[in-house]
Amino acid sequence: MSQPSPAGPAASDEDLHAHPGPRTLRAFYQVLVNTALANVTSSYLWFALTFWVYLETQSVLATAIIGGSYMLLVAVFGVVFGVIVDRMKKKAVMLLSSIVTAAAYVLAGAIYLAVPESALLDWTGPWFWAFAGVILIGGVVENLRNIALSTTVTLLVPAERRDRANGLVGAVQGIAFMVTSVFSGLSIGLLGMGWTVAIAIAATGVALVHLLFVPIPERGVVHVEGAAPVGFSFRGVVPAVMAVPGLLALILFATFNNLVGGVFMALMDPYGLTLFSVEAWGVVLGVTSFGFIIGGALVAKFGLGKNPVRTLLLVNIGIALLGMTFAIREWWWLYALGILIFMALMPIAEASEQTIVQRVVPYEKQGRVFGFAASVESAAAPVSAFLIGPIAQFWLIPYMESPQGQDTFGWLLGDGEARGIALAFVGASLVLLLVVLLAFVSKPYRELSGAYAAAEPSQPEDEERADADADAGARPDAVAATGPAPDDLRSGLR
């Protein structure tokens, strides 16, 4: 864990780490606001890119590849991001994320100015993918900040309030989604892609400057087994996951969930844009994203119950039933209502998974476990997104437009322009429902529920204090933690 400095008096318990309390909660709220600002920016440009691509190319395949590429990059870099979070102070991680995102968006702006728009809109050409790829990188790096945010819940929030803090995270993400959904559609419809990129660059700069003044009271970096992690591999990650009975099964379940979710990721925007204009679709997403706020607020108010594992599975049953019904007819109000409920369920599911990990995994390993989970879970979505794009484009949509398709599934899905996409939603949701029901009667479900009930809440200050006592006992002249002097810590807490 914490490494001794070569000289100096032993640090007291109070100097080693900020005890979660009112002061650290204020710091957490500031971190949350800054993360919301950064997420607004990346979501704004990401949504705008998706809208722009579909409207200009009318290609479901192109949007599926873009969405799948995003999730693929998240999967590739998840473990790397997790190790970075464990090796560095959390504010340094967030600054690194903001700087890389800002640089990526500036490069995207330069490409847009230098390359004719006709070349950028040729989705079979290199400039389209260079432009989209740079924006993707800027958005993917935001996940580094989000992993760090998950660990700051453990760092700054008292154990008994962490599930509610995770609910606040979901509510803030919902606010970001609401704002960006509205403004992305309006921005593309009224200003175009060029001004949209310029706005994203400016907003990223504001978030970066604001972050410089946000305090995160962290005495030092808590290390595992007496040393900082070396390299960016799975070493140390898999043992941390396997040490908790049922945790690997939870990650695998979420991975399968994302496999189904990749279908929705690839097809929800094309389906919505068949029912609404781009401006109206942005407004619909903005209004329905109140569901994120509702779901997050419910968690913040009531928590997740005694067993978040059970809560997570119940939420997924709701998602499966919803996916089987919200597109069975081409009614705009049914689709909008379904998205509202879907968005209300998502922060509950996300808060459940985060609360489980924050309780059963020691603090010094949480960055890697969150990163590993993000990597493995995200790897599934590109598979289904890449598959469903061409399947929908070349098979499901033409099939449901044919007399044979109408005769076979017309009783269930009715008729309309996007019945092939509706069929994809129903099929994916039915598979999800069957898997969730099997998970409820599985041994890993019982094991993880028992591990959560038996685990003591992770307390970073207790871990550092124990390590300090060991260091002090071995070397009376050693300082038992790395990082700034105690006076610097206290000034950061003011």
N, C-alpha and C positions, 0 to 999 in steps of 0.2 A: 504494500500500500504506500503510504506517504514516505518519502525518503528524507533522511536527516541532512541538514546542512552541516558544514564542517565545524562550526563553532557557534556559541551563543547559549544562553540559558534555555532550559526546557520550557516549551510553550505551555501555557495553562490551558485547561479545557475550554475556557471561554474564548481563547485566541484561535483555536484550531478551526472552528467552523461556525458559521452563523446558524443559530438555532432557529428552525422554522417557527415563525410567530408573526405578529402584526407588522414588524418592519420588513421582514422578508416577503410577506404577502404583498406589501406595496411594491416591492421590487418586481415580484411576479406579474402584477397587473401592468406595470410599465413594459416589461418584456412582451406581454401578451398584446398590448396595443401596437408596439413596434412590429411584431410579427404579423399582425393583421394588416398593417400598412404595406409591408413587403408582399404579403400574399395577395392583396388587392391588385398590386401592380402586375405580378406574374400571371395571375388568373385573367386579368383584363386583356393582356396581350395574347395569352393562350386561347381564350375564347374568341378573340377577334381573328386570330389566324385561322381557326377552324371554320368560323362563319365565312370568312373571305375566300378560303379555298373551295368550300362547297358551292358558294354562290357563283364563283368565277369558272369552276370546272364542271359543276354538276356531277361530280364523281364520288360515289360512296366509297369506292376503293381508295381514293386519295386520302379522304378523311380517316378511314380505318388504318391506313399505313401510318399517318401522322400520330394518331392516338396510340397505336401499338408501339411506335418508335419511342414515344415518351415513356411508356411503362417499361419498355425494354431497357432504356437507359437508367431508369430508377432501379431496376433489378440488377444491372451490371454494377452500379456504384453504391448499392445499399450497404454492403459490408464495409467498403472503404469509408463511407460517410460515418458509419457507426464507430469505427476505430478512431477516426479523426475526432469525433465527439469525446471519446474516452481519453484521448491523449492531450487534449487542449482544454483551456478554460472555455466555458460556454459562451462568454461574450466574444472571445477571439474567434470562435467557430462561426458565430452569427455575422461578425464583421467580414470574415473570409467569404461567406456565402453572398453577402450584399455586394462586395467588390466584384466577384466573378460574374454575378448576374448583371450588374451595371455595365461591365466590359462587354458582355455578350450582346446586350441590347444596343449599345453604341455601335458594335460591329454590324448588327442587323440593320441599323439605320444607314450606315455607310453603304452596305450592299444595295439597299433600296434606292439610294440616291445615284449609285453608280451604274446600275443595271436597268435597262428598259423594262417597264412593267409587263410588256408582252412576253419577255423572256422569263420573268419571275412567275408568270401564270402558266407556263408550259410545264405541267407537273411531271412530264417525262424527261425534262431537261435538268442539267446540273444546277443551274442557278436557283430554281425553285427549291430544291432540296438543301442547297447551301443556306438560303435565307431561312427556310423552316427549321433547319438543323440548329442554326445559331440561336434562334428563339427557344427551341426545345432545350438546349443546354442551359440557357439562362433560367428556364423554369425548373429543370431537374435539380439544379444546384440549390434551389429553394428547399428541397427535401433535407439538405444538410441542416438548415436552420430548424426545420420541423422536428428532426430527431433530437436536436439540442433542446428544443422547447419541451419535449416529453421528459427529458432528464431534469430540467429545471423545476418541473412539478415536484419531483422527489426532493430536489435540493431546497426549494423555497417554501413549500406548502406542508403544513402539519399532516401527519399520516391520516388522521380521521377525516380530513377535508379533501383528499386527493381525488376521489371520484367526482366530487362536485367541481373541483378545479378542471378536471378533464371535460366536464360538461361545459364549463365556460369556454374552454378551447374550441369545442364544437360550435358553440353559439357565435364566437368571434369569427370562425371560419365561415359560418353561414352569412354573417353580415358582409364579409368580404365577397362571398359568392353572389350575394344579392346585388351589391353595388356594381361589381364587374359585369354581371350578366346584363344588366340594363345598359350600362355605358359601352360595353363591347358592341352590342347590336347597334346602338345609336351611333357609335363612333364609326363603324364600318359603313353604315347606311348613309351618314351625313358628311363625314370627314374623309373617309377612305383610309387605306392602310398606312400611307405615309405619315399622316398626322397622328395616327394611333401609335405608331412606333415612337414618334417624338414625345408624346405624352407619357409613354411608359418609361422612356429614358429619364425624363424630368422627375417622375414620381419615385423611381428607384434612387435617384440622387437624394431626394428628400428623406427617404427611409434610412439611407446610409448616414446622413448627417445626424438625424434624430437618434440613431443607435449609439453614436459616440457619447451621448449624454445620458444613456440609460444604465443605471448601476445594476450589476449582478454580483451580490456579495458572496464571493467564492474564495476561501482562504488559499486553496491550492488545488492541485489535480490529484484525485484519489486514484492510486495505481493498484493493480492486481498483483499479488504475490511478490511485492517488493520491487516491482519494476514497471516502467511504462510499456505498453504494448509495442511490439516490434513488427513492422510490415503491415500489410493490409490483406491478410488471409483469414481463413476460417479458424485458424488456430486459436484456441481459447473461447471461441464462440460456441461451437457445437457442444463442448463439455458444459458450458454454462446453461445451454438449453436442455441438455439431457439430464442435468442434475435435478430438474423439477419434473416429477411424474406428470405426464399429460401435456406439458408445454409444447413439445414438438408436434403433438397431434393438433393442438390449437392452431399452430402456425400452418400446418398442412391443411386444416379445414379452411382457414382464411385464404390459403393459396387456391383451393378449389373454388371458394367464393369469388375470388378475383377472376378465375377462369370463366365463370358465368358472367361476372361483371364486365369482362372485356366485350361481350356481345352488346351490352347496353352502352358502354363507352363509345363503341364504333357507330352505333345506329340511332342513338337518341336524338342527336342534332339533325341528321338527315330526315328523320321522321317528323321532328318538330318543324323543320323548314318546309315540309310539304303542307303543313296546316297553317303556318303563319308566315308573314313577311319577316325579313331579318330584324327589322326594328321591333316588330311585335313579339317575335320569338325572344329577343333579348329582354323585353319587359316581362314576358311570361316567366322566364327563368328568374328574373329579379324578384317578382312577386312570390313565386313558389319557393324561393330560397328562404322565405320566412320559416319554412319547415325546419331548416338547420337551426334557426334561432329558437324555435319552439322546442325541438328535441334537446338542444343543449341546455336550455333554461330548465327543462324538466329534470335533467340529470343534476344540474347545479342546485335545484331546490330539494329534490327528493333522494338523490343518490341513485345507486344501482341495485340496492337490495343486498342481502347477505351473501348471495352467490352470483357475481357478475358473469360466471361461465354460463349459468342457466339463462341469465338475461340476454347474453349474446346469441344463444341459439334461438330463443323465442323471437328476437328481433329478426333473425334470418328467416324464420317461418313467415313472419309478416311480409318481408321483402319478396319472398317467393310467391306468395298469394297475390301480392300487388302486381308483380311482373306478369302474372297470368291473366290479369283482368284490365289493366289500364290502357290497353290498345286493342281490345276485342271489337271495338267499333271506332270508326274514324270520326270521333267527336272531340272537338278541341277541349271542351270542358272536362271530359273524362281523363284525357291525357294530362291536362294541367293539374287536376285534383290528384291524380296518381303520383305525379312528380312531387307535389307538395308533401304527401304522406311519405314518399320515399326519402325525401330530404329530412323529414323529421326523424326517421328511423336511423339514418346514417350516423349522426353524432352519438347516439346511444350505443350503437355497435362499436364505434371507434373508442369511445370512453371506456367501454367494458374491457376491450382488449388491452388498452393502455393501463388501466387500473390493475388488471391481473398481473401484467409484467412488472409494474412498479412495486407490487407487494411481494411477489415470489422470487424476484431476481435481485441480488445485491446491487446497491447503487453503482459501485465501481464497474459493473459489467453491463449496466443497462444500455449504454450507447451501442455496444456491439450487438446486444440482443435485439434492440429496436432496429438497428441497421440490417441485421440478418433477416429479421421478419419482413422488413420492407423489401429486401432483395428477393427473398424466396416468394413472398406473396405477389410481388409485382411481376415476377417472371411469367406468371400464368396469363395475365391479361393480354400481353402482346400475342400470345399463341392464338387465343380465341379471336382477338381483334383482326389479326392478319388473315385468319381463316374465314371469319364471318363476312369480311368485306367482299372478297370475290364470290363467296357462296351466295350472299344476298344479291350482288350485282348481276351474276350470270345464271343463277338457278332459282332462288326463292322468289324474287320479284317477278321474273318472267313466268314462273310456274303459277303464282297466285293471280296473274293477269290472264291466264289461259282458262278455257272452259273446264278442263280437267281439275285444275286447282280450285276453282270456284265450286264445282260440284262436290269436291272432297271436303273442303274446309269452310265453304261459304256459310254454313249453318253456325259455325263458331265465330268466324271473324268478319262476317258481313262482306260488303264490297267497298272498293275505294282504291285510291292510288297507291297506298303503301301497305297492302295486306301481306306482302312478302316479309316486310320488316316486322309486322305484328306477329307473324308465325314464328319468326326467330325469337322474339320476346317470350312467347308462350312456351316454346320448347326448352329454352334455357332455364326458365323459372321452374318448370316441372322437374327438371333434373336436380336443381338446387333443393327443392322441397324434399325429394326423396333422400338426398344426402343428409340434410339436417335431421330428419326423423331417425335415420340410422345413427347419427352422432349422439342423439339423446339416450340411446340404449347401449352405448359403447363403454368399454372399460376406461379409455383415456378420459372421458367426460367425468366419470366418478373419481378417478385419480387426481385430476387437476382441481376439481371442486374440493377434495379433501386437502390438497396441498395449499390451496388458497385459505381455507379455514384454519389450518394449522400454522401458517406462516406468521411471523412477527413482522409488522410493517418495517420496510427498509428505512433506516435513519442514517444519512450520510455523516452527521456529526458524531454519532456513536461509533461508526466504523473508524473515523479518523482519530477519535479519542482513544479507542483501544489500541490503534497502531502507535499513537503517540506514547502511550504508557509503555508499550513494548520497547520503543526506541529509547525512551528516557531511562528505562531500566538497564538497557544494554550500554548506553552511552550517556552518562549524566550531563555531559557538556553539549549534547546535541539538541538542535531545534527539531521538534518532532513533526514538522510539516513544511512543504515547499510553498512558495508564493510570497506575497508582499508582507511587510511587517504588520503587526496587529493594529498599529495606528492607521495604516492605510485601509485595513478592513473596516475599522470603525467609521472612517470618513466615507467609505463607500456605502455604509448602511444608513447614513444620515439622509 
